[in-house]
Amino acid sequence: MEGEFVLATGLKHRWSFSFTYMTGLPFGMWLKLLAENGFRVEPAYLHRAVFITLTSLYNSAAAGIERLRFTKAIGQSEITEPPLFILGHWRSGTTLLHDLLARDDVRFNFPNTYQVVNPHTFLTTERVISRAFAWMVPGKRPMDNMALNFRSPQEDELGPLLMTLKSPYLGLCFPQNGAAYEKYLSFRDAGSAEVAAWQKAMLTFCKKLSMKDKRALLLKSPPHTARIRTILEIFPDARFVHIHRDPYRVFLSQRHFLDTMSWRTCLQRPDPARFDEAILTRYARLYDAFFEDLALIPEVNFCELRFEDLERDPVGQVGQVYEALSLGDFAPVMPKLEAYAATLKGYRKNTFGDLDGQTKAMVHAHWRRNFEKWGYPA
């Protein structure tokens, strides 16, 4: 059935609901988001809008119950350990590093897939709903075949997004208005009230995660790479680990990511002809902010590694992160990491061939600084 519609319309994954993360919005915020975009939902995606509307009504009721039950406790919740933020551009290995560090279940607490998609309600609904609807989550991420379920470590970007409607990810849903959401990549061009609203939501989300779990938060979101100053205003003692990868491979993999996820989340038809320009521009903007703010992090709270080294020696590279950031005794963690690394031996990465000479020249011209800074061959 789905294949027939794809052939008829040219719209890939038109009937997919699995990655429609707007289902975490309450009704009022859903209406606000629609209004921001002139209620321009394309007819081909009305079924997704109806689905989001139905879930938003449920979310509003559940969020009301959660506020009544937990508002006071959330306000009193304390984050006693400095969070550890994983930084890096999309497709640079942040997910692999996140999954590896999350093996340390003594030291780290992390948001999972259910929590980031349901930030308004997870304290109330997670135990029941995550079991009842586990079948809705694909076993693997479509962009890279990494394992996925409601309990998987997940990037926290979606939590504050669904609490504030401030994230560049909203451009995946409404690509016709994508430029308006780009200011939320680094918040450089956002108003002070918008920055404050996002910071408040981020802190609230972290407090909810820490209510009954005082382990250090392990947080991962590629946009955080451009938000160092904004994050330090919330968590002055935060630690950061940055991972980078051969820019050519990042470009190829990000092409695939956009051509996979855009079609699974959109409410307006994406334009693949604009993907390359969007990738080049966002990468440059993200690292403009990163390099500008890097000096704000105390040297003892920052370390950096290459994806290629992490892929070759995951246990050894994570051990170097522990040493550089003084995270404590690494010995008890090694057996857990070795066991997890053994499960990755059969993992098959996507292969994308190589870039043509003209595209390589274009990528190098736009990202020359990063090639030179990290020593990748041009």
C-alpha positions in Angstrom: 0.0 0.0 0.0 2.7 2.5 1.0 4.8 1.6 -2.0 1.8 2.2 -4.3 1.3 5.7 -2.9 5.0 6.6 -3.2 4.9 5.6 -6.9 1.8 7.6 -7.5 2.8 10.8 -5.7 6.6 10.7 -5.5 6.3 11.4 -1.8 8.6 9.1 0.2 7.4 7.8 3.5 4.1 9.7 3.1 2.2 7.4 5.5 4.9 7.1 8.1 4.0 8.2 11.6 7.0 6.7 13.5 9.1 9.9 13.7 6.3 12.5 13.9 7.7 13.9 17.2 5.1 16.8 17.2 2.8 14.2 18.9 4.4 15.4 22.1 2.7 18.9 21.9 -0.3 20.0 24.0 -3.2 21.3 22.0 -2.6 25.0 22.7 1.0 24.8 21.5 0.1 22.8 18.5 -2.4 25.5 17.5 0.3 28.1 18.1 2.8 26.3 15.8 0.2 26.0 13.1 -0.6 29.7 13.4 3.1 30.5 13.1 3.1 28.7 9.8 -0.2 30.1 8.5 -1.9 26.7 8.9 -0.2 25.7 5.7 -0.3 21.9 6.0 -0.1 20.3 2.6 -3.1 18.1 1.7 -0.8 15.1 1.3 0.1 15.3 5.0 -3.2 16.1 6.5 -3.4 12.7 8.1 -0.3 13.5 10.1 -1.8 16.8 11.2 -5.0 15.0 12.3 -2.9 12.4 14.2 -0.9 15.2 16.0 -4.2 17.0 16.8 -5.7 13.9 18.5 -2.5 13.2 20.5 -2.3 16.9 21.5 -5.8 16.7 23.1 -4.6 13.8 25.2 -1.3 15.6 26.0 -3.2 18.7 27.3 -5.1 16.6 29.8 -2.1 14.6 30.9 0.1 17.7 31.2 -2.6 19.3 33.4 -2.4 16.3 35.7 1.4 16.4 35.7 1.4 20.1 36.7 -1.0 19.5 39.6 1.1 16.5 40.8 4.6 17.7 40.3 5.0 21.4 39.8 6.3 21.9 43.4 8.6 18.9 43.3 10.1 20.0 40.0 10.8 23.4 41.4 12.5 21.9 44.4 14.5 19.4 42.3 18.3 20.0 42.4 20.9 19.2 39.8 23.8 18.3 42.0 26.3 17.0 39.5 27.6 19.0 36.5 26.0 17.7 33.3 28.2 16.3 30.5 27.3 17.6 27.0 28.3 15.8 23.9 28.9 18.2 21.0 29.4 17.7 17.3 27.7 18.2 14.0 25.0 15.8 12.9 26.5 12.5 11.5 29.8 13.0 13.3 29.4 10.1 15.7 27.6 11.9 18.6 25.1 9.0 18.8 27.8 6.4 19.1 29.6 8.4 21.8 26.3 9.0 23.6 25.5 5.2 23.6 29.0 4.3 24.8 29.1 6.8 27.7 25.5 5.8 28.7 26.9 2.3 29.5 28.1 3.9 32.7 24.9 3.5 34.6 26.5 4.3 37.9 27.7 7.7 36.9 25.2 8.9 34.3 21.5 9.6 33.9 20.3 10.4 30.4 17.0 11.3 28.7 15.4 8.5 26.7 13.3 8.5 23.6 10.0 8.5 25.4 11.0 11.4 27.7 12.3 13.7 25.0 9.1 13.2 22.9 6.8 13.7 25.9 8.5 16.4 28.0 5.2 17.7 29.3 3.9 14.3 30.6 6.6 11.7 31.1 6.5 11.8 34.9 2.9 10.8 34.7 2.6 8.6 31.6 5.9 6.9 30.9 5.5 3.7 32.8 2.2 2.7 31.2 2.4 4.4 27.7 5.9 3.4 26.9 5.0 -0.2 27.3 1.7 -0.1 25.6 3.0 1.7 22.5 6.5 0.2 22.3 5.5 -1.4 19.0 5.3 2.0 17.4 9.0 2.6 17.6 11.1 1.1 14.8 13.8 -1.2 15.9 16.4 0.8 14.1 16.9 4.5 13.2 16.3 4.9 9.4 19.2 7.2 8.8 22.0 5.0 10.2 20.6 1.6 11.4 21.4 2.3 15.1 19.2 0.4 17.6 16.2 2.4 18.8 13.4 1.9 21.4 11.7 4.1 24.0 14.5 3.4 26.5 17.3 4.3 24.2 19.5 7.3 25.1 18.1 10.1 23.0 19.2 13.7 22.2 17.5 16.2 24.4 16.8 18.8 21.7 13.2 17.6 21.3 12.3 18.2 25.0 12.8 22.0 25.0 11.6 22.2 21.4 8.2 20.8 22.5 8.2 23.1 25.5 9.0 26.3 23.6 8.7 25.8 19.8 12.2 27.1 19.5 14.5 24.8 17.5 15.9 24.6 14.0 14.3 21.1 13.9 11.0 22.7 13.3 12.2 23.5 9.8 12.0 19.7 9.0 8.2 19.9 9.7 7.6 23.3 8.0 10.4 23.6 5.4 8.7 26.6 3.8 9.4 28.5 7.0 12.7 26.8 7.8 14.7 30.1 7.7 12.7 31.5 10.5 13.7 28.7 12.8 17.5 28.8 12.0 18.0 31.5 14.6 17.5 28.9 17.3 20.6 27.0 16.2 22.9 29.3 18.2 20.3 31.8 19.5 22.7 34.6 18.3 19.9 36.3 16.5 17.1 35.4 18.8 15.6 38.0 21.2 16.5 37.9 24.9 13.0 36.7 25.9 13.3 33.8 23.5 16.7 32.8 24.9 15.4 33.0 28.4 12.3 30.9 27.5 14.5 28.2 26.0 16.9 28.3 29.0 14.0 28.0 31.4 12.6 25.0 29.5 16.0 23.3 29.3 16.5 23.7 33.0 12.9 22.5 33.8 13.4 19.4 31.6 16.7 18.6 33.3 15.1 19.1 36.7 12.3 16.6 35.8 15.0 14.1 34.8 16.8 14.6 38.0 13.9 14.5 40.4 14.5 10.9 41.5 17.9 10.4 39.9 20.9 12.4 41.1 23.4 10.9 38.7 25.1 13.4 36.3 23.1 14.2 33.3 24.5 12.9 30.0 23.1 15.2 27.3 23.6 15.1 23.5 22.2 17.4 20.8 24.1 18.6 17.7 22.7 22.2 18.0 24.3 22.5 21.4 27.6 22.7 19.6 26.5 26.3 18.7 25.1 27.1 22.1 28.1 26.9 24.5 27.6 30.4 26.0 23.8 29.8 26.4 24.4 26.5 28.1 27.1 27.9 30.4 24.6 30.5 31.7 22.4 27.6 32.9 25.2 25.2 34.0 28.4 27.1 34.7 30.3 23.9 35.7 29.1 21.8 32.7 31.6 19.5 31.0 31.8 19.1 27.2 33.2 16.5 24.9 33.3 17.4 21.2 33.6 14.8 18.4 34.4 15.6 14.8 34.6 13.6 11.6 36.0 13.8 8.0 33.9 16.7 6.6 33.4 14.9 3.3 31.8 11.9 5.1 29.7 14.3 7.2 28.4 16.0 4.1 27.5 12.7 2.4 25.8 11.3 5.5 23.9 14.5 6.2 22.5 14.4 2.7 21.2 10.9 3.4 19.8 12.1 6.8 17.9 14.9 5.3 16.5 12.8 2.5 15.4 10.2 5.1 14.1 12.2 8.0 12.7 15.2 6.2 10.1 13.0 4.5 9.2 11.2 7.7 8.5 14.3 9.8 7.3 16.9 7.3 3.9 18.6 7.1 5.0 20.5 3.9 6.9 18.9 1.0 10.7 19.2 1.3 12.8 20.4 -1.6 15.8 18.1 -2.1 17.4 20.6 -4.5 18.1 22.8 -1.4 19.6 20.2 0.8 23.2 20.8 -0.2 23.1 24.5 0.4 21.3 24.0 3.7 24.0 21.5 4.9 26.9 23.8 3.8 25.4 26.9 5.5 24.3 25.3 8.7 27.7 23.5 9.2 29.5 26.9 8.8 27.1 28.7 11.2 27.3 26.0 13.8 31.1 26.0 13.9 31.3 29.8 13.7 29.5 29.9 17.0 31.5 26.9 18.4 34.9 28.4 17.8 33.8 31.8 19.0 32.7 30.4 22.3 35.1 27.6 22.9 37.4 29.7 25.1 34.5 30.2 27.6 34.9 26.6 28.7 37.6 26.0 31.3 40.3 23.7 29.8 39.7 21.0 32.4 36.0 20.8 31.4 36.6 20.2 27.6 38.0 17.4 25.5 37.8 16.4 21.9 38.1 13.3 19.8 37.9 12.0 16.2 35.1 9.8 15.1 37.6 7.6 13.2 39.5 7.0 16.4 36.3 6.2 18.4 35.2 3.8 15.7 38.6 2.0 15.7 39.0 1.9 19.5 35.8 2.7 21.3 36.8 1.6 24.8 40.2 3.3 24.6 38.8 6.5 23.4 36.1 6.7 26.1 38.8 6.0 28.6 40.6 9.1 27.3 37.4 11.1 27.9 37.3 9.9 31.5 40.9 10.9 32.0 40.6 14.3 30.3 37.5 15.3 32.2 38.4 13.7 35.5 35.2 11.6 35.5 36.5 9.1 38.0 37.6 5.5 38.0 37.3 4.0 34.5 38.1 0.4 35.5 34.5 -0.5 36.6 33.1 0.8 33.3 35.5 -1.1 31.0 33.7 -4.5 31.1 30.3 -2.8 30.2 31.9 -0.9 27.3 33.7 -4.0 26.1 30.4 -5.9 26.1 28.6 -3.2 24.3 31.5 -2.8 21.8 31.2 -6.5 21.0 27.6 -6.0 19.9 28.7 -3.4 17.4 31.0 -5.8 15.5 28.1 -6.9 13.2 26.8 -3.3 12.7 26.7 -2.3 9.1 27.1 1.4 8.4 25.4 3.0 5.4 27.7 3.4 2.4 27.3 6.4 0.1 30.2 6.0 -2.4 32.2 9.2 -2.9 31.6 12.8 -3.9 32.4 14.0 -7.4 35.2 16.5 -7.8 33.1 19.5 -8.2 31.1 18.8 -5.0 34.3 18.0 -3.1 35.7 21.4 -4.1 32.5 23.1 -3.0 32.6 21.4 0.4 36.3 22.2 0.9 35.8 25.8 0.0 32.9 26.2 2.5 34.5 24.2 5.3 38.2 24.8 4.7 38.7 26.0 8.4 37.6 22.6 9.7 39.7 20.6 7.3 42.8 22.5 8.4 41.9 22.7 12.1 41.5 18.9 12.5 44.0 17.8 9.9 41.6 16.0 7.4 43.0 15.6 3.9 41.4 17.9 1.3 
